Amino acid sequence: MSVERTAGVEGEALEVWIDQDLCTGDGICAQYAPEVFELDIDGLAYVKSAGDELLQGKGATTPVPLPLLTDVVDSAKECPGECIHVRRVSDKVEMFGPDAE
C-alpha cells in the first residue's frame, strides 16, 4: 500500500483552503489543479479530499499533494479573488496566498 506524499516547505506538511466569501468563481484553480479544486453548482470553488470528495464546510482544508505543489501555488498566485490559502499544517502559517508574508 503506497502513501501519497504531501507537499511541504522545509519538511513541513502543507494544506490548502478557499475563502468562499472572496471566491469569484473564475475557475482558474480548477484549471491548474483539478485534483485539488472544483467548482460546485453554486459557482464557487472548493477543495477536494484525497478521496475526490468536495469539501464544502467553511474553512475546510485538504493536504497539498507533493506532485501538485506548483499547480496549487500557481492557483493561489493567479486567483483573481485572492481567496486561496496555502499554509503549514503544524502552525497554520500561510506560505502562499493573500496573507503570506
TITITI-213574 format. One record per residue (C-alpha): residue in one letter; x, y, z; residue number from 1. Coordinates in nm, 3 decimals, m for minus. Layout:
 code      c1      c2      c3 pos
    A       X       Y       Z NUM
...
// end
This chain:
 code      c1      c2      c3 pos
    M   0.000   0.000   0.000   1
    S   0.154   0.330  m0.107   2
    V   0.101   0.655   0.076   3
    E   0.098   0.969  m0.137   4
    R   0.345   1.221  m0.003   5
    T   0.214   1.564   0.074   6
    A   0.399   1.879  m0.017   7
    G   0.597   2.066   0.237   8
    V   0.828   2.356   0.288   9
    E   1.142   2.257   0.476  10
    G   0.982   1.921   0.551  11
    E   0.658   2.065   0.689  12
    A   0.325   1.941   0.551  13
    L   0.107   2.194   0.368  14
    E  m0.270   2.227   0.338  15
    V  m0.490   2.448   0.122  16
    W  m0.829   2.610   0.178  17
    I  m1.053   2.854  m0.008  18
    D  m1.238   3.152   0.138  19
    Q  m1.569   3.122  m0.050  20
    D  m1.669   3.473   0.064  21
    L  m1.399   3.608  m0.169  22
    C  m1.427   3.348  m0.448  23
    T  m1.518   3.498  m0.787  24
    G  m1.598   3.161  m0.942  25
    D  m1.344   3.223  m1.217  26
    G  m1.229   2.859  m1.209  27
    I  m0.858   2.922  m1.262  28
    C  m0.780   2.698  m0.965  29
    A  m0.977   2.407  m1.112  30
    Q  m0.790   2.453  m1.440  31
    Y  m0.449   2.445  m1.268  32
    A  m0.521   2.162  m1.022  33
    P  m0.849   1.978  m1.088  34
    E  m0.737   1.705  m0.846  35
    V  m0.750   1.962  m0.562  36
    F  m1.010   2.223  m0.666  37
    E  m1.359   2.203  m0.814  38
    L  m1.639   2.447  m0.891  39
    D  m1.970   2.349  m0.735  40
    I  m2.319   2.418  m0.867  41
    D  m2.323   2.743  m0.664  42
    G  m2.045   2.869  m0.895  43
    L  m1.783   2.880  m0.619  44
    A  m1.460   2.684  m0.588  45
    Y  m1.398   2.428  m0.313  46
    V  m1.112   2.199  m0.218  47
    K  m1.147   1.823  m0.254  48
    S  m1.037   1.546  m0.021  49
    A  m0.777   1.289  m0.124  50
    G  m1.078   1.066  m0.200  51
    D  m1.213   1.323  m0.451  52
    E  m1.496   1.438  m0.220  53
    L  m1.596   1.806  m0.242  54
    L  m1.536   1.968   0.099  55
    Q  m1.800   2.238   0.142  56
    G  m1.757   2.318   0.512  57
    K  m1.645   2.673   0.586  58
    G  m1.266   2.676   0.609  59
    A  m1.235   2.311   0.500  60
    T  m0.875   2.217   0.424  61
    T  m0.708   1.943   0.224  62
    P  m0.344   1.832   0.215  63
    V  m0.139   1.956  m0.081  64
    P  m0.009   1.651  m0.271  65
    L   0.363   1.688  m0.343  66
    P   0.326   1.636  m0.723  67
    L   0.071   1.921  m0.735  68
    L   0.253   2.178  m0.521  69
    T   0.346   2.403  m0.816  70
    D  m0.008   2.390  m0.958  71
    V  m0.164   2.473  m0.620  72
    V   0.080   2.761  m0.560  73
    D   0.017   2.894  m0.913  74
    S  m0.357   2.878  m0.842  75
    A  m0.311   3.089  m0.530  76
    K  m0.095   3.342  m0.719  77
    E  m0.331   3.372  m1.018  78
    C  m0.665   3.371  m0.832  79
    P  m0.849   3.698  m0.911  80
    G  m1.043   3.674  m0.584  81
    E  m0.725   3.621  m0.380  82
    C  m0.911   3.355  m0.184  83
    I  m0.675   3.054  m0.196  84
    H  m0.462   3.000   0.115  85
    V  m0.173   2.752   0.137  86
    R  m0.041   2.710   0.491  87
    R   0.175   2.486   0.705  88
    V  m0.025   2.226   0.891  89
    S   0.185   2.248   1.209  90
    D   0.134   2.616   1.295  91
    K  m0.119   2.740   1.032  92
    V   0.128   3.000   0.897  93
    E   0.033   3.098   0.543  94
    M   0.311   3.021   0.296  95
    F   0.133   3.118  m0.028  96
    G  m0.178   3.329  m0.080  97
    P  m0.306   3.674   0.015  98
    D  m0.193   3.653   0.380  99
    A   0.158   3.515   0.309 100
    E   0.443   3.736   0.423 101
// end
